[in-house]
Amino acid sequence: MSYQHVRRLTAHEIESLPATIHTHEACGILGTQPNTLQRWCRQGRIPASKVGGRLLFAKATICELAGLESEGA
């Protein structure tokens, strides 16, 4: 199985994200692989909404799980 490299986002990059983020952005905040994040969603460990086949996450929730404070969210 091949893994996709996900770069960790800087604090400045996280601040500039919208309130609703996609899987790749959430992975950049949490430091996980997309497959791991999708599995956590299926298990109910992380709340997400599915829109048009894509998972969307609340930035504030992801930042909270990562132990970060999300300004403006």
WOSUL-V100166 format. One record per backbone hydrogen bond with DSSP energy under -1.0 kcal/mol. CO is the residue of the C=O (numbers start at 1). NH is the residue of the N-H. If there is no record, write none. Layout:
co = (CO:CO)
nh = (NH:NH)
This chain:
co = (10:11:12:14:19:21:22:23:24:25:26:27:28:33:34:35:36:37:38:39:40:41:49:51:54:56:57:58:59:60:61:62:63:64:70)
nh = (14:15:16:17:59:57:26:27:28:29:30:31:9:37:38:39:40:41:42:43:45:44:56:54:51:49:21:62:63:64:65:66:68:67:73)
